[in-house]
Amino acid sequence: MALEVTQVLLNAQSIDATVRKQAEDSLRQFQEQNLPSFLLSLSNELGSEEKPVDSRKLAGLILKNALDAKEQHRKFELVQRWLSLDGNVKTQIKACLLNTLSSAVADARSTASQVIAKIAGIELPHKQWPELIGSLLLNVHQQSSHVKQATLETLGYLCEEVSPDVIDQDQVNRILTAVVQGMNASEGNNDVRLAATRSLYNALGFAQANFSNDMERDYIMRVVCESTLSPEVRIRQAAFECLVSIASTYYDKLARYIQDIFGITAKAVKEDEESVALQAIEFWSSICDEEIDILEEYGEDFTGDSDIPCFYFIKQALPALVPMLLETLLKQEEDQDQDEGAWNIAMAGGTCLGLVARTVGDDIVPLVMPFIEENITKSDWRQREAATYAFGSILEGPAPEKLMPIVNVALGFMLSALTQDPNNHVKDTTAWTLGRIFEFLHGSTLDTPIINQANCQQIITVLLQSMKDVPNVAEKACGALYFLAQGYEDVGPSSPLTPFFQEIVQSLLTVTHREDAGESRLRTAAYETLNEVVRCSTDETAPMVLQLVPVIMMELHNTLEGQKLSSDERERQGELQGLLCGCLQVLIQKLGSSEPNKYAFMQYADQIMGLFLRVFACRNATVHEEAMLAIGALAYSTGPDFGKYMTEFYKYIEMGLQNFEEYQVCAVTVGVVGDICRALEDKILPYCDGIMTQLLKNLSSDQLHRSVKPPIFSCFGDIALAIGENFEKYLMYAMPMLQRAAELSAHTAGIDDEMTEYTNSLRNGILEAYSGIFQGFKSSPKTQLLVPYAPHILQFLDSIYMRKDMDEVVMKTAIGVLGDLADTLGSNAGSLIQQSVSSKDFLSECLSSDDHLIKESAEWAKLAISRAISI
């Protein structure tokens, strides 16, 4: 059945585009016409020692892509396709792949490992290929190193693909034994040890039972710790990666090893190569993450019933850990890249120090202050930068009153360093630190403000001056100004920033026009800061905010003028359009939120909408998302007047709702439909058939990302609320969809945290739909139409209550729906309500809730129920 594909595979890698395209087309054709033969031919190619390496590698890659895909719906199709293949063909392919593990060519072995794991990921959960793990384990005891190495690599990938409950404990034990033996120093071959260490990393999730057994855990930990001392750098790095994973997976089992691990990590951070040292620091960052989570969840009051006790490893290690981290801050790179992606020992050390501060709070301050005081004025820039970085890192965690006195002394020093220090790195870190001071130690909640009449002028002058500095420093200065503005969000009618408002806005606009604004995210930072300054402005500056509208409109207009652009320029222009639409959204929200300003702003509404419609003509997802959000804000502000834009805008709503690929655009469009419903009320009616048809289509599609489905249900509620009893014709389609989703949400909850979160958002969407439908039909002669659905809805409310895993949002919406049902259906539902658990236990739980919104909803529901029952 297999065919000769070597030449086609080589041609598919040709530098000649015509040859390449022809080969790709024939491969596609072969796959479509005869899939079994196609897959067999690829596995034979991959496994054949006579074939060229290039054709074997590509054969393996195509084989792997025939089994897996990133998109959920495509992945599901490929899994079903493999499962339905002829058993004989599958057996031949699998035998061929297992043979390839002993190939002399490393690339072929490695590709075969990945493909075997992909097939295992499909078949093992279906109880197929039961002999696989046994035959892999036999391979591990082979004499030849390269077979051992490939097999251990395969076991690692297999553990990555398969969930732990698919493999029984006996096989898990045998896999772990094989892997840990492969890591042992007695294994002479480094490639085998490396493959084994990387496999352990993937297998740790399977080792719950083994980590609960003292002897087995001791053995695993000993081998991992020994591997961190291997002469081979890649093995040391992989062993530290295992330790990082153990820190987060088995935190509660670490107490007896933590002292030894401290010794090993400290040595690595001090002496080892960067790739190893980074993982050693990461170990302590992971421990911090665990302890922060435990302390946040349980506060200081640990009782016997908290899942995991806090061992305070960080608190105990502080006297040795903090000096070790402070040392790393002095290891900056002379030419370190100032962009976001750069990562080195100094950055990792500072990040870890910040996590330590959040873990232990006040205790870190006396340990770090001497380092800062000693280095902040030194002549070597590295020492000044390290001292500044240390200071910025510990600002989140300790109590404000502990930091205030220090910050008050440091602020003046920082401001002069930002303008006068000769070194770019020092200025960059200083601006970042000022941002952190304003983020954590400035705002209406603090008793003693850092910023007062006396220093406000100086702070703003320095920040505006620094926005003219090189891009990385200017970007951090924008960030500091962002947090400065944010701290004045709720200051009442007058803000300390008011006298400087015009100057701040002008400076930020100047930054957006800098030639080099594309570097270090500078332009983005300037617009984000401008938005925040507008958002936190008061009525005093409203006339200046209004003047900004035509300025930003003009900027957007200029990006739409037709000039021929290269693809790079087009991408940059799309980014700028997105930023400008985002800025207009903030201006619309700000000016639309008070009547006099809204009236003045309306003169621009037609032009703004015209610009947004032109933006949609450009094909760019990010811009569409931003423009949609801005139009939602415009609809909210203009209310019923928005109707005049609908004929032209409607086609873009349809386009957005059909955009499954860029599902964020789809989700935002769904939200905007809700905004328009609230603005137009029943004037949306002429567009509802088209919108509802598309929304129902979206719900039944497997290709739409699941996160868009909850907002679609909420949108049903918005539409029903807007058009009232006219929703009648959609009931027979919408209600069964809601029922199915409600049943689904009962089965999916509790699988894991992510799924529980999704289930809650799904429930909330369903409940918002019911709420909108009930309120829409209220006091209409057609309320009778809803009576048949009441039993199911009450059953849904009961089932949510019984599951005990709803969040506050769902709780509030659910008790609201109970009230809506009673209020709309009255005596028609009285006896049904009396039989439901929700009307008694759930209601009384909500009535005694600490959350005043839940309590309020519950009191209203109680009233509606007593009316329905007494009639």
Backbone hydrogen bonds, N-H to C=O, Kabsch-Sander energy under -0.5 kcal/mol:
donor,donor_aa,acceptor,acceptor_aa,energy
5,V,3,L,-0.6
9,L,5,V,-2.5
10,L,6,T,-2.3
11,N,7,Q,-2.9
12,A,8,V,-1.9
13,Q,10,L,-1.6
14,S,11,N,-2.0
17,A,15,I,-0.7
20,R,16,D,-2.6
21,K,17,A,-2.8
22,Q,18,T,-2.4
23,A,19,V,-2.3
24,E,20,R,-2.6
25,D,21,K,-2.5
26,S,22,Q,-2.2
27,L,23,A,-2.3
28,R,24,E,-2.3
29,Q,25,D,-2.6
30,F,26,S,-2.6
31,Q,27,L,-2.4
32,E,28,R,-2.4
33,Q,29,Q,-2.7
34,N,30,F,-2.6
38,F,34,N,-2.3
39,L,35,L,-2.8
40,L,36,P,-2.2
41,S,37,S,-2.5
42,L,38,F,-2.0
43,S,39,L,-2.3
44,N,40,L,-2.6
45,E,41,S,-2.3
46,L,42,L,-2.7
47,G,43,S,-1.9
48,S,44,N,-1.0
48,S,45,E,-0.8
49,E,47,G,-0.6
51,K,48,S,-1.0
56,R,52,P,-1.9
57,K,53,V,-2.8
58,L,54,D,-2.0
59,A,55,S,-2.2
60,G,56,R,-2.3
61,L,57,K,-2.2
62,I,58,L,-2.7
63,L,59,A,-2.1
64,K,60,G,-2.4
65,N,61,L,-2.4
66,A,62,I,-1.1
67,L,64,K,-1.7
68,D,64,K,-0.9
75,K,71,E,-2.6
76,F,72,Q,-2.5
77,E,73,H,-1.9
78,L,74,R,-2.4
79,V,75,K,-2.4
80,Q,76,F,-2.3
81,R,77,E,-2.4
82,W,78,L,-2.3
83,L,79,V,-2.5
84,S,80,Q,-1.7
85,L,82,W,-1.6
90,K,86,D,-2.1
91,T,87,G,-2.4
92,Q,88,N,-2.1
93,I,89,V,-2.5
94,K,90,K,-2.7
95,A,91,T,-2.4
96,C,92,Q,-2.3
97,L,93,I,-2.2
98,L,94,K,-2.5
99,N,95,A,-2.2
100,T,96,C,-1.7
101,L,97,L,-0.8
101,L,98,L,-0.8
102,S,99,N,-2.1
103,S,100,T,-2.3
106,A,104,A,-0.6
109,R,105,V,-2.1
110,S,106,A,-2.7
111,T,107,D,-2.3
112,A,108,A,-2.4
113,S,109,R,-2.4
114,Q,110,S,-1.7
115,V,111,T,-2.3
116,I,112,A,-2.9
117,A,113,S,-2.1
118,K,114,Q,-2.1
119,I,115,V,-2.4
120,A,116,I,-2.8
121,G,117,A,-2.5
122,I,118,K,-1.2
122,I,119,I,-0.5
123,E,119,I,-3.2
124,L,120,A,-2.3
126,H,123,E,-1.3
127,K,124,L,-2.2
128,Q,123,E,-2.3
132,L,129,W,-1.5
135,S,131,E,-2.3
136,L,132,L,-2.3
137,L,133,I,-2.6
138,L,134,G,-1.9
139,N,135,S,-1.6
140,V,136,L,-1.4
141,H,137,L,-0.7
141,H,138,L,-1.1
142,Q,139,N,-2.1
147,V,144,S,-0.6
148,K,144,S,-1.7
149,Q,145,S,-3.1
150,A,146,H,-2.0
151,T,147,V,-2.4
152,L,148,K,-2.8
153,E,149,Q,-2.2
154,T,150,A,-2.1
155,L,151,T,-2.5
156,G,152,L,-2.1
157,Y,153,E,-2.4
158,L,154,T,-2.7
159,C,155,L,-2.1
160,E,156,G,-1.3
161,E,157,Y,-1.8
162,V,158,L,-2.2
166,V,163,S,-2.5
167,I,164,P,-1.0
171,Q,168,D,-0.7
172,V,168,D,-2.1
173,N,169,Q,-2.8
174,R,170,D,-1.8
175,I,171,Q,-2.7
176,L,172,V,-2.9
177,T,173,N,-2.5
178,A,174,R,-2.3
179,V,175,I,-2.7
180,V,176,L,-3.1
181,Q,177,T,-2.4
182,G,178,A,-1.9
183,M,179,V,-1.2
184,N,180,V,-0.9
184,N,181,Q,-0.7
187,E,184,N,-2.0
188,G,186,S,-0.7
190,N,188,G,-0.6
193,R,189,N,-2.1
194,L,190,N,-2.8
195,A,191,D,-2.3
196,A,192,V,-2.5
197,T,193,R,-2.6
198,R,194,L,-2.6
199,S,195,A,-2.0
200,L,196,A,-2.3
201,Y,197,T,-1.6
202,N,198,R,-1.3
203,A,199,S,-2.0
204,L,200,L,-1.3
206,F,203,A,-1.8
207,A,204,L,-1.7
211,F,207,A,-2.7
212,S,208,Q,-1.0
213,N,210,N,-0.7
214,D,212,S,-0.6
217,R,213,N,-2.9
218,D,214,D,-2.7
219,Y,215,M,-2.1
220,I,216,E,-2.5
221,M,217,R,-3.0
222,R,218,D,-2.5
223,V,219,Y,-2.3
224,V,220,I,-2.5
225,C,221,M,-2.7
226,E,222,R,-2.6
227,S,223,V,-2.1
228,T,224,V,-1.1
229,L,226,E,-1.7
230,S,227,S,-1.5
233,V,231,P,-0.6
235,I,232,E,-0.5
236,R,232,E,-1.9
237,Q,233,V,-2.6
238,A,234,R,-2.3
239,A,235,I,-2.5
240,F,236,R,-2.3
241,E,237,Q,-2.2
242,C,238,A,-1.8
243,L,239,A,-2.0
244,V,240,F,-2.4
245,S,241,E,-2.1
246,I,242,C,-2.6
247,A,243,L,-2.4
248,S,244,V,-1.3
249,T,245,S,-2.6
250,Y,246,I,-2.9
253,K,250,Y,-2.4
254,L,251,Y,-1.7
257,Y,254,L,-2.4
258,I,254,L,-1.3
258,I,255,A,-0.5
261,I,257,Y,-2.6
262,F,258,I,-2.3
263,G,259,Q,-1.8
264,I,260,D,-2.3
265,T,261,I,-3.1
266,A,262,F,-2.8
267,K,263,G,-2.0
268,A,264,I,-2.1
269,V,265,T,-3.0
270,K,266,A,-2.0
271,E,267,K,-2.9
272,D,267,K,-0.5
272,D,268,A,-1.9
276,V,273,E,-0.9
277,A,273,E,-2.8
278,L,274,E,-2.9
279,Q,275,S,-0.9
280,A,276,V,-2.0
281,I,277,A,-2.2
282,E,278,L,-2.2
283,F,279,Q,-1.6
284,W,280,A,-0.9
284,W,281,I,-0.6
285,S,281,I,-1.9
286,S,282,E,-2.5
287,I,283,F,-1.9
288,C,284,W,-2.4
289,D,285,S,-2.5
290,E,286,S,-2.3
291,E,287,I,-2.5
292,I,288,C,-3.2
293,D,289,D,-2.3
294,I,290,E,-2.4
295,L,291,E,-2.8
296,E,292,I,-2.6
297,E,293,D,-2.3
298,Y,294,I,-2.7
299,G,295,L,-2.0
301,D,298,Y,-1.0
302,F,300,E,-1.6
306,S,303,T,-1.7
311,F,309,P,-0.6
316,Q,312,Y,-2.2
317,A,313,F,-2.1
318,L,314,I,-1.2
320,A,317,A,-1.6
321,L,317,A,-3.4
322,V,318,L,-2.4
324,M,320,A,-1.4
325,L,321,L,-2.3
326,L,322,V,-2.8
327,E,323,P,-2.1
328,T,324,M,-1.2
329,L,325,L,-1.0
329,L,326,L,-0.6
330,L,327,E,-1.5
331,K,328,T,-2.1
336,Q,333,E,-1.8
342,A,339,D,-1.4
348,A,344,N,-2.7
349,G,345,I,-2.9
350,G,346,A,-2.3
351,T,347,M,-2.6
352,C,348,A,-2.4
353,L,349,G,-2.4
354,G,350,G,-2.2
355,L,351,T,-1.8
356,V,352,C,-2.6
357,A,353,L,-2.4
358,R,354,G,-1.8
359,T,355,L,-1.8
360,V,356,V,-2.8
361,G,357,A,-2.1
363,D,360,V,-1.3
364,I,361,G,-1.9
365,V,362,D,-1.5
367,L,364,I,-0.6
368,V,364,I,-1.4
368,V,365,V,-0.8
369,M,365,V,-2.5
372,I,368,V,-1.9
373,E,369,M,-3.0
374,E,370,P,-2.3
375,N,371,F,-1.7
376,I,372,I,-2.4
378,K,375,N,-1.5
383,Q,380,D,-1.1
384,R,380,D,-1.5
385,E,381,W,-3.1
386,A,382,R,-2.4
387,A,383,Q,-2.2
388,T,384,R,-2.1
389,Y,385,E,-2.7
390,A,386,A,-2.6
391,F,387,A,-2.0
392,G,388,T,-2.7
393,S,389,Y,-2.2
394,I,390,A,-1.2
394,I,391,F,-0.6
395,L,392,G,-1.0
397,G,395,L,-0.6
397,G,398,P,-0.6
402,K,399,A,-1.3
403,L,399,A,-1.4
404,M,400,P,-3.2
407,V,403,L,-2.9
408,N,404,M,-3.0
409,V,405,P,-1.3
410,A,406,I,-2.5
411,L,407,V,-2.6
412,G,408,N,-0.5
413,F,409,V,-0.7
414,M,410,A,-2.8
415,L,411,L,-2.4
416,S,412,G,-2.0
417,A,413,F,-2.3
418,L,414,M,-2.4
419,T,415,L,-1.0
420,Q,416,S,-2.6
421,D,417,A,-2.3
427,K,423,N,-2.1
428,D,424,N,-2.7
429,T,425,H,-2.4
430,T,426,V,-2.3
431,A,427,K,-2.6
432,W,428,D,-2.0
433,T,429,T,-2.4
434,L,430,T,-2.5
435,G,431,A,-2.0
436,R,432,W,-1.9
437,I,433,T,-2.3
438,F,434,L,-2.5
439,E,435,G,-2.0
440,F,436,R,-2.5
441,L,437,I,-2.5
446,L,443,G,-1.5
452,N,450,I,-0.5
456,C,452,N,-2.2
457,Q,453,Q,-0.7
459,I,455,N,-2.7
460,I,456,C,-2.4
461,T,457,Q,-2.6
462,V,458,Q,-2.7
463,L,459,I,-2.5
464,L,460,I,-2.8
465,Q,461,T,-2.1
466,S,462,V,-2.5
467,M,463,L,-1.2
468,K,465,Q,-1.7
469,D,466,S,-1.5
473,V,470,V,-0.6
474,A,470,V,-2.8
475,E,471,P,-2.7
476,K,472,N,-1.4
477,A,473,V,-2.3
478,C,474,A,-2.4
479,G,475,E,-1.9
480,A,476,K,-2.2
481,L,477,A,-2.2
482,Y,478,C,-2.3
483,F,479,G,-1.8
484,L,480,A,-2.0
485,A,481,L,-2.7
486,Q,482,Y,-2.3
487,G,483,F,-1.7
488,Y,485,A,-1.8
489,E,486,Q,-1.6
491,V,488,Y,-1.0
498,T,495,S,-1.9
500,F,497,L,-1.6
501,F,497,L,-0.7
501,F,498,T,-1.5
504,I,500,F,-2.8
505,V,501,F,-2.6
506,Q,502,Q,-2.4
507,S,503,E,-2.5
508,L,504,I,-2.4
509,L,505,V,-2.4
510,T,506,Q,-2.2
511,V,507,S,-2.1
512,T,508,L,-1.9
513,H,509,L,-0.9
513,H,510,T,-0.9
514,R,511,V,-1.8
517,A,514,R,-1.7
519,E,516,D,-1.9
521,R,518,G,-0.6
522,L,519,E,-2.5
523,R,517,A,-2.6
525,A,521,R,-2.5
526,A,522,L,-2.5
527,Y,523,R,-2.3
528,E,524,T,-2.7
529,T,525,A,-2.3
530,L,526,A,-2.5
531,N,527,Y,-2.7
532,E,528,E,-1.8
533,V,529,T,-2.7
534,V,530,L,-2.4
535,R,531,N,-2.8
536,C,532,E,-2.2
537,S,534,V,-1.5
540,E,493,P,-0.6
541,T,538,T,-1.3
542,A,539,D,-1.5
544,M,541,T,-0.8
545,V,541,T,-2.1
546,L,542,A,-2.6
547,Q,543,P,-1.6
548,L,544,M,-1.0
548,L,545,V,-0.6
549,V,545,V,-0.7
549,V,546,L,-0.9
551,V,547,Q,-0.8
552,I,548,L,-2.4
553,M,549,V,-2.5
554,M,550,P,-2.3
555,E,551,V,-1.9
556,L,552,I,-2.5
557,H,553,M,-3.0
558,N,554,M,-2.5
559,T,555,E,-1.2
560,L,556,L,-0.7
560,L,557,H,-1.2
561,E,557,H,-0.6
561,E,558,N,-0.7
563,Q,561,E,-0.8
570,R,566,S,-2.6
571,E,567,S,-2.0
572,R,568,D,-2.3
573,Q,569,E,-2.8
574,G,570,R,-2.5
575,E,571,E,-2.1
576,L,572,R,-2.2
577,Q,573,Q,-2.7
578,G,574,G,-2.3
579,L,575,E,-2.1
580,L,576,L,-2.5
581,C,577,Q,-2.7
582,G,578,G,-2.2
583,C,579,L,-2.0
584,L,580,L,-2.6
585,Q,581,C,-2.2
586,V,582,G,-1.8
587,L,583,C,-2.2
588,I,584,L,-2.9
589,Q,585,Q,-2.6
590,K,586,V,-2.7
591,L,587,L,-2.8
592,G,588,I,-2.4
593,S,589,Q,-0.7
593,S,590,K,-0.8
594,S,591,L,-0.9
598,K,594,S,-2.6
599,Y,595,E,-2.4
600,A,596,P,-1.7
601,F,597,N,-2.4
602,M,598,K,-1.8
603,Q,600,A,-0.8
604,Y,601,F,-2.6
605,A,602,M,-1.2
608,I,604,Y,-2.7
609,M,605,A,-2.6
610,G,606,D,-2.2
611,L,607,Q,-2.2
612,F,608,I,-2.5
613,L,609,M,-2.4
614,R,610,G,-1.6
615,V,611,L,-2.1
616,F,612,F,-1.8
617,A,613,L,-0.7
617,A,614,R,-0.7
618,C,614,R,-0.5
618,C,615,V,-1.7
620,N,618,C,-1.4
624,H,620,N,-2.4
625,E,621,A,-2.5
626,E,622,T,-2.3
627,A,623,V,-3.2
628,M,624,H,-2.7
629,L,625,E,-2.2
630,A,626,E,-2.2
631,I,627,A,-2.4
632,G,628,M,-2.4
633,A,629,L,-1.8
634,L,630,A,-2.1
635,A,631,I,-2.9
636,Y,632,G,-2.1
637,S,633,A,-2.1
638,T,634,L,-3.2
639,G,635,A,-2.0
641,D,638,T,-1.5
642,F,639,G,-2.4
643,G,640,P,-1.9
644,K,641,D,-1.5
645,Y,642,F,-2.3
646,M,643,G,-1.4
649,F,645,Y,-2.4
650,Y,646,M,-2.7
652,Y,649,F,-1.2
653,I,649,F,-1.5
654,E,650,Y,-2.3
655,M,651,K,-2.3
656,G,652,Y,-2.5
657,L,653,I,-2.6
658,Q,654,E,-1.5
659,N,656,G,-1.2
660,F,658,Q,-1.8
663,Y,660,F,-0.5
663,Y,661,E,-1.4
665,V,662,E,-1.4
666,C,659,N,-0.6
666,C,662,E,-1.3
667,A,663,Y,-2.7
668,V,664,Q,-2.6
669,T,665,V,-2.4
670,V,666,C,-2.2
671,G,667,A,-1.9
672,V,668,V,-2.3
673,V,669,T,-2.3
674,G,670,V,-1.5
675,D,671,G,-1.9
676,I,672,V,-2.8
677,C,673,V,-2.4
678,R,674,G,-2.1
679,A,675,D,-1.8
680,L,676,I,-3.3
681,E,677,C,-2.3
683,K,680,L,-2.2
684,I,681,E,-1.9
685,L,682,D,-1.5
687,Y,684,I,-2.2
688,C,684,I,-0.6
688,C,685,L,-1.7
689,D,685,L,-0.5
691,I,687,Y,-2.1
692,M,688,C,-3.3
693,T,689,D,-2.4
694,Q,690,G,-2.0
695,L,691,I,-2.6
696,L,692,M,-2.8
697,K,693,T,-2.0
698,N,694,Q,-2.6
699,L,695,L,-2.1
700,S,696,L,-1.5
701,S,698,N,-1.1
708,V,705,H,-2.0
709,K,706,R,-1.4
712,I,708,V,-1.3
713,F,709,K,-1.8
714,S,710,P,-2.1
715,C,711,P,-2.2
716,F,712,I,-1.6
717,G,713,F,-1.4
718,D,714,S,-1.8
719,I,715,C,-2.7
720,A,716,F,-2.8
721,L,717,G,-2.4
722,A,718,D,-1.9
723,I,719,I,-2.5
724,G,720,A,-1.8
726,N,723,I,-1.9
727,F,724,G,-2.2
728,E,725,E,-1.9
729,K,726,N,-0.8
730,Y,727,F,-2.1
731,L,727,F,-0.9
731,L,728,E,-1.2
732,M,728,E,-0.5
733,Y,730,Y,-1.3
734,A,730,Y,-3.2
735,M,731,L,-2.5
737,M,733,Y,-1.1
738,L,734,A,-2.4
739,Q,735,M,-2.6
740,R,736,P,-2.6
741,A,737,M,-2.4
742,A,738,L,-2.3
743,E,739,Q,-2.3
744,L,740,R,-2.6
745,S,741,A,-2.5
746,A,742,A,-0.9
746,A,743,E,-0.7
747,H,743,E,-0.9
747,H,744,L,-1.1
748,T,744,L,-1.7
749,A,745,S,-0.9
751,I,748,T,-1.3
756,T,752,D,-2.6
757,E,753,D,-2.5
758,Y,754,E,-2.3
759,T,755,M,-3.1
760,N,756,T,-2.3
761,S,757,E,-1.9
762,L,758,Y,-2.5
763,R,759,T,-2.9
764,N,760,N,-2.4
765,G,761,S,-2.0
766,I,762,L,-2.5
767,L,763,R,-2.9
768,E,764,N,-2.5
769,A,765,G,-1.9
770,Y,766,I,-2.4
771,S,767,L,-2.8
772,G,768,E,-2.4
773,I,769,A,-2.4
774,F,770,Y,-2.9
775,Q,771,S,-2.6
776,G,772,G,-2.3
777,F,773,I,-1.9
778,K,774,F,-1.1
780,S,777,F,-2.0
783,T,780,S,-1.5
784,Q,781,P,-0.5
785,L,782,K,-2.0
786,L,783,T,-2.2
787,V,783,T,-0.5
787,V,784,Q,-1.3
789,Y,786,L,-1.5
790,A,786,L,-0.7
790,A,787,V,-1.5
793,I,789,Y,-2.0
794,L,790,A,-2.7
795,Q,791,P,-2.3
796,F,792,H,-2.4
797,L,793,I,-2.4
798,D,794,L,-2.6
799,S,795,Q,-2.6
800,I,796,F,-2.3
801,Y,797,L,-2.2
802,M,798,D,-2.8
803,R,799,S,-1.7
804,K,800,I,-1.0
804,K,801,Y,-0.6
805,D,800,I,-0.5
811,M,807,D,-2.3
812,K,808,E,-2.6
813,T,809,V,-2.4
814,A,810,V,-3.2
815,I,811,M,-2.3
816,G,812,K,-1.7
817,V,813,T,-2.3
818,L,814,A,-2.0
819,G,815,I,-1.8
820,D,816,G,-2.8
821,L,817,V,-2.9
822,A,818,L,-2.1
823,D,819,G,-2.9
824,T,820,D,-2.8
825,L,821,L,-2.5
826,G,822,A,-1.7
828,N,825,L,-1.9
829,A,826,G,-2.0
830,G,827,S,-0.6
831,S,827,S,-0.5
833,I,829,A,-2.8
834,Q,830,G,-2.1
835,Q,831,S,-1.3
836,S,832,L,-0.7
836,S,833,I,-1.3
840,K,837,V,-1.5
841,D,837,V,-1.0
842,F,837,V,-1.0
843,L,838,S,-1.7
844,S,840,K,-2.7
845,E,841,D,-2.4
846,C,842,F,-2.3
847,L,843,L,-2.3
848,S,844,S,-1.2
849,S,846,C,-1.5
852,H,850,D,-0.6
855,K,851,D,-2.4
856,E,852,H,-2.4
857,S,853,L,-2.3
858,A,854,I,-2.5
859,E,855,K,-2.5
860,W,856,E,-2.0
861,A,857,S,-2.5
862,K,858,A,-2.7
863,L,859,E,-1.8
864,A,860,W,-2.4
865,I,861,A,-2.9
866,S,862,K,-2.5
867,R,863,L,-2.0
868,A,864,A,-2.4
869,I,865,I,-2.6
870,S,866,S,-1.8
871,I,867,R,-1.3
